[in-house]
């Protein structure tokens, strides 16, 4: 009995047993495959494929001017070029702002094929508003003369110099370094700070010790505030060497 040899055609090919106990067969491949057993993909996008397809009654689909033929296993399609969108048969300019390329609140404006422009919010710069604008380094901050500029992502802070208190922008006032302060009702401002006292109403100063359990302050000497000359304060802000005494104490008498 002649054995059926038709079991080797791949990818949907139709097998024909040549009979006669020869063990021979032939495969008729579906469009998109080729080879003795239809095992090999036929690349419809190859320059020479159009002629082969035409001879077999197939016509290569016409991709858009802004698209390319893209081969796939057993088939093919049209893919729009970068900067365009569509099904490949019809491609239009893609919205380059679709996927929100502008960071940190920047506004995107499409300016053509593969082109977008970001209008960055204050504090940011760069093509995609990804780079922090260091206002402190560039000297475009509005900190008070007695405050230091501290850069933050997209903004900056102003911190009053040591010995001064305020918002760092509109005011920095000299504080009494011989007393301690507690924040008032609004921690964001300094004008309502409260002078710290113990249970007996004594001011807490750097010249003594405080018993937290009994809430009592023991004075060890007199505290004297000293304000350095303006020239020294300026030198300190520039990072130059200076010596600043914030308090001096004398030995307790008696």
C-alpha positions as CSV (number, residue, x, y, z in Angstrom):
1,X,0.0,0.0,0.0
2,X,1.3,3.5,-0.9
3,X,1.9,5.6,2.2
4,X,0.5,9.1,2.3
5,X,3.6,11.4,2.4
6,X,1.5,14.6,2.7
7,X,2.3,15.7,6.2
8,X,5.3,18.1,5.7
9,X,3.8,21.3,4.2
10,X,4.1,24.1,6.6
11,X,2.2,27.4,7.1
12,X,-1.1,26.2,5.5
13,X,0.5,24.8,2.3
14,X,-1.4,22.2,0.3
15,X,0.3,18.9,-0.1
16,X,0.1,16.6,-3.2
17,X,1.3,13.0,-2.9
18,X,3.0,12.1,-6.1
19,X,2.2,8.4,-5.4
20,X,3.8,5.3,-6.9
21,X,5.4,4.5,-3.6
22,X,8.0,7.0,-4.4
23,X,7.8,8.9,-1.1
24,X,7.6,12.1,-3.1
25,X,5.2,15.0,-2.6
26,X,4.9,18.6,-3.6
27,X,3.6,21.6,-1.7
28,X,1.4,24.4,-3.1
29,X,2.2,27.3,-0.8
30,X,-0.3,30.0,0.3
31,X,0.6,33.6,-0.7
32,X,3.4,34.9,1.6
33,X,5.4,31.6,1.9
34,X,7.8,29.7,-0.4
35,X,10.2,26.8,-0.4
36,X,9.9,23.1,-0.9
37,X,7.7,22.7,2.3
38,X,6.5,26.4,2.5
39,X,8.9,27.0,5.3
40,X,10.4,30.2,4.1
41,X,8.8,33.7,4.3
42,X,8.4,35.4,1.0
43,X,9.6,39.0,1.4
44,X,7.0,41.1,-0.5
45,X,9.0,44.2,0.2
46,X,12.1,43.1,-1.7
47,X,12.6,45.1,-4.9
48,X,12.4,42.0,-7.1
49,X,9.2,40.7,-5.4
50,X,6.7,42.8,-7.3
51,X,7.5,41.0,-10.6
52,X,7.1,37.6,-8.9
53,X,3.8,38.6,-7.3
54,X,2.5,40.0,-10.6
55,X,3.2,36.7,-12.4
56,X,1.2,34.9,-9.7
57,X,-1.8,37.3,-10.0
58,X,-1.0,39.4,-6.9
59,X,-0.6,43.2,-6.8
60,X,1.6,44.9,-4.2
61,X,-0.4,47.4,-2.2
62,X,0.7,51.0,-2.8
63,X,2.0,52.6,0.4
64,X,1.6,56.3,1.1
65,X,4.4,58.6,-0.1
66,X,5.4,59.0,3.6
67,X,5.4,55.2,4.3
68,X,7.5,52.2,3.8
69,X,6.7,48.6,3.0
70,X,7.3,46.4,6.1
71,X,7.6,42.7,5.7
72,X,6.0,40.3,8.2
73,X,6.0,36.5,8.5
74,X,3.8,35.4,5.7
75,X,2.6,38.8,4.8
76,X,3.5,42.5,4.7
77,X,2.1,46.0,5.5
78,X,2.8,49.7,5.2
79,X,4.3,51.7,8.1
80,X,4.3,55.4,8.2
81,X,7.6,57.2,8.4
82,X,8.8,58.8,11.7
83,X,6.8,62.0,12.3
84,X,3.7,60.7,10.5
85,X,0.7,58.6,11.6
86,X,-1.9,56.5,9.9
87,X,-2.4,53.0,8.5
88,X,0.5,53.3,6.0
89,X,-1.8,53.6,3.1
90,X,-2.6,57.2,4.2
91,X,-0.2,59.0,6.5
92,X,-0.5,62.5,8.0
93,X,1.8,64.7,10.1
94,X,1.7,63.3,13.6
95,X,1.0,65.5,16.6
96,X,4.5,65.7,18.2
97,X,2.9,67.0,21.4
98,X,0.6,64.0,21.8
99,X,2.8,62.2,24.4
100,X,3.5,65.4,26.4
101,X,7.3,65.8,25.8
102,X,7.5,69.0,27.8
103,X,8.3,68.3,31.5
104,X,7.6,70.3,34.7
105,X,4.4,72.0,33.4
106,X,5.8,73.2,30.1
107,X,3.5,74.0,27.2
108,X,4.1,72.1,24.0
109,X,3.6,73.6,20.5
110,X,3.8,71.4,17.3
111,X,6.0,73.1,14.7
112,X,5.9,70.5,11.9
113,X,7.4,67.1,11.0
114,X,9.2,65.7,14.1
115,X,9.3,69.2,15.6
116,X,8.0,70.6,18.8
117,X,8.8,73.6,21.0
118,X,8.3,73.8,24.7
119,X,7.4,77.0,26.5
120,X,8.8,76.3,30.0
121,X,7.4,77.5,33.3
122,X,9.5,79.8,35.4
123,X,12.5,77.9,36.9
124,X,13.0,75.4,34.1
125,X,14.7,75.4,30.7
126,X,16.0,73.0,28.0
127,X,14.4,71.4,24.9
128,X,11.9,69.5,27.1
129,X,12.0,71.8,30.2
130,X,14.0,69.2,31.9
131,X,16.9,71.4,33.2
132,X,16.5,73.3,36.4
133,X,17.3,77.0,36.1
134,X,19.7,77.8,39.0
135,X,18.5,81.3,40.0
136,X,21.2,81.5,42.7
137,X,24.1,80.8,40.4
138,X,22.8,83.1,37.7
139,X,22.1,85.9,40.2
140,X,18.5,86.4,39.2
141,X,17.0,85.8,42.7
142,X,15.4,88.4,44.9
143,X,16.8,87.4,48.2
144,X,17.3,90.1,50.9
145,X,20.9,91.5,51.4
146,X,21.1,89.6,54.7
147,X,20.0,86.3,53.3
148,X,21.5,83.4,51.3
149,X,20.0,82.0,48.1
150,X,19.4,78.2,48.1
151,X,18.5,76.6,44.8
152,X,15.6,74.1,44.7
153,X,14.2,72.1,41.7
154,X,12.4,74.7,39.6
155,X,12.7,77.5,42.1
156,X,14.8,78.8,45.0
157,X,14.6,79.7,48.7
158,X,16.0,82.6,50.6
159,X,17.4,81.9,54.1
160,X,18.3,84.7,56.4
161,X,22.0,84.8,57.5
162,X,22.9,83.4,60.9
163,X,21.7,85.9,63.6
164,X,18.9,87.2,61.4
165,X,15.3,86.2,61.2
166,X,12.6,86.8,58.5
167,X,11.2,85.5,55.3
168,X,14.5,85.9,53.5
169,X,12.9,87.9,50.7
170,X,11.4,91.2,52.0
171,X,13.1,91.3,55.4
172,X,15.8,89.8,57.6
173,X,16.0,91.5,61.0
174,X,18.8,91.1,63.6
175,X,17.6,88.8,66.4
176,X,18.7,88.8,70.0
177,X,21.2,85.9,70.1
178,X,21.0,85.9,73.9
179,X,17.5,84.4,74.0
180,X,15.9,81.4,72.5
181,X,12.7,81.5,70.4
182,X,9.8,79.2,69.8
183,X,7.8,79.3,66.6
184,X,4.5,81.1,66.7
185,X,1.1,80.0,65.4
186,X,2.4,80.2,61.8
187,X,5.7,78.4,61.3
188,X,6.1,80.0,57.9
189,X,6.6,83.5,59.3
190,X,8.9,84.8,62.0
191,X,7.2,87.9,63.3
192,X,5.0,86.0,65.8
193,X,7.9,83.9,67.3
194,X,7.8,83.7,71.1
195,X,10.8,84.2,73.5
196,X,11.4,81.0,75.4
197,X,11.2,81.2,79.2
198,X,11.3,78.5,82.0
199,X,8.8,77.8,84.7
200,X,10.0,80.8,86.7
201,X,9.8,83.2,83.8
202,X,13.6,83.3,83.2
203,X,14.9,83.7,79.7
204,X,16.8,80.7,78.3
205,X,20.2,81.9,77.0
206,X,23.3,80.2,75.6
207,X,25.1,81.0,78.9
208,X,23.6,78.4,81.2
209,X,22.0,75.0,81.4
210,X,18.4,74.0,81.1
211,X,16.7,71.2,83.2
212,X,14.0,70.0,80.9
213,X,12.4,67.7,83.5
214,X,11.9,70.6,85.9
215,X,11.6,73.3,83.2
216,X,14.2,75.4,85.0
217,X,17.1,77.4,83.5
218,X,20.3,77.9,85.5
219,X,22.2,81.0,84.6
220,X,26.0,80.6,84.4
221,X,27.0,84.0,83.2
222,X,25.9,87.1,81.3
223,X,25.2,86.8,77.5
224,X,26.3,89.7,75.4
225,X,25.3,89.9,71.7
226,X,27.9,91.1,69.2
227,X,27.1,92.2,65.7
228,X,30.1,92.0,63.3
229,X,30.8,95.0,61.0
230,X,29.1,95.0,57.6
231,X,32.5,94.3,55.9
232,X,32.9,91.1,57.9
233,X,29.4,89.9,57.2
234,X,29.9,90.4,53.5
235,X,33.2,88.5,53.7
236,X,31.5,85.6,55.4
237,X,28.8,85.5,52.7
238,X,31.5,85.2,50.1
239,X,33.1,82.4,51.9
240,X,36.1,84.3,53.2
241,X,37.8,83.7,56.6
242,X,36.3,85.6,59.5
243,X,35.7,85.0,63.2
244,X,32.3,85.8,64.5
245,X,31.4,85.6,68.2
246,X,27.7,85.2,68.8
247,X,27.9,85.2,72.6
248,X,30.4,85.8,75.3
249,X,30.0,84.7,78.9
250,X,31.6,85.7,82.2
251,X,32.0,83.5,85.2
252,X,29.2,83.6,87.7
253,X,30.0,85.6,90.7
254,X,29.3,84.3,94.1
